[in-house]
Amino acid sequence: MHKPRRIRPVKTLIVAVPETAGSALYGMVDVLMAAGNLWQTLLRSEAATQPFSVAIVSPLARPFKCGNGIPVCPAASIRDNPSADIVVLPELWLGPDEHLKGRYLELCAWVRRQYKAGACIYSACSGSLLLAETGLLDGSDATSHWGYQDLFRRRYPQIRFRPEPSLCFADAAGRLVTAGGTTSWHDLALHIIARHVNPGEAMRIAKVYLLKWHDEGQLPYTPLIRMQPHPDSAVRRCEQWLSKHYREPGAVARVVEYSRMPERTLKRRFKLATGLALIDYVQNLRIEEAKRLLESPDLAADEISAKVGYEDASFFRRLFKRRTGLVPSQYRRAFSSVDAIL
């Protein structure tokens, strides 16, 4: 009697280091191990399968604690050069000014060897910083949590950082994929299941775990104004002035007057210090205020437009969509406070 061919599970190694976030690490292990069997078991619909073989690896094989003191017991050390079909680099607990340069040279070399041997390399959130250290992202697009975009631009200028997508593909074959902010590991897990099993199984897992695809990307979650440390005291005074007067008509012209600098000089110094053009900075202040107002039901979008400095409500809506990825009504539905919903 002919026996069906046994399909080898996709060997998946998830990297853990002391900076790793335990929620992303064990969440990824759990979701990938559930593929092919959890839905089938719950619905008694068909025979369960195990499409992924999942194990945790680290620079050393001995147990240790990762972020928030969560224990990790690796199955193998990268010093043993384990092979993989998939390598996953989960989220790391790192400050926005920290970096990994020189910390994990052996690990980075191992990741490069796996990629060269044909493995797919996936990173979630700040795990892309570790992937950046391998050099595999050089000359390519990549994403991470929005809080690391300035770090990427400073330390990895050879990488085209994109803060807006939930998933970013660095190569045409889709073997190098970075995922955005903290819970975008959900998107990454679903993508891995869709690619290496099938899209139907990814949808089943999404339903079982109540996971959602972040089709809107990261823009709705990204603060448009972040205080950047810089040494230009004159620009800092202008930022402080704008924080009080950005709603007023002619705010750009007025801050130029306030600065007592030639307009071109201020604009050049402002962009150099903050990374934003002066007009973009003012617009971001206005849209950030609009976001705050939309999170309660008190004002209509047209009223908010006027309140933040835009008499032309249609221009306000276009600008809001460009900055956040959502129109005002979509943003309100997504981010209304609990009190507003009740």
Secondary structure, 3 states (H helix, E strand, C coil): CCCCCCCCCEEEEEECCCCECHHHHHHHHHHHHHCCCHHHHHHCCCCCCCCEEEEEEECCCCCEEEHHHEEECCCEEHHHCCCCCEEEECCECCCCCCCCCCCCHHHHHHHHHHHHCCCEEEEECCHHHHHHHCCCCCCCEECCCHHHHHHHHHHCCCCEECCCCCEEECCCCCCEEEECCHHHHHHHHHHHHHHHCCHHHHHHHHHHHCCCCCCCCCHHHCCCCCCCCCCCHHHHHHHHHHHHHCCCCCHHHHHHHHHCCCHHHHHHHHHHHHCCCHHHHHHHHHHHHHHHHHCCCCCCHHHHHHHCCCCCHHHHHHHHHHHHCCCHHHHHHHHCCHHHHC
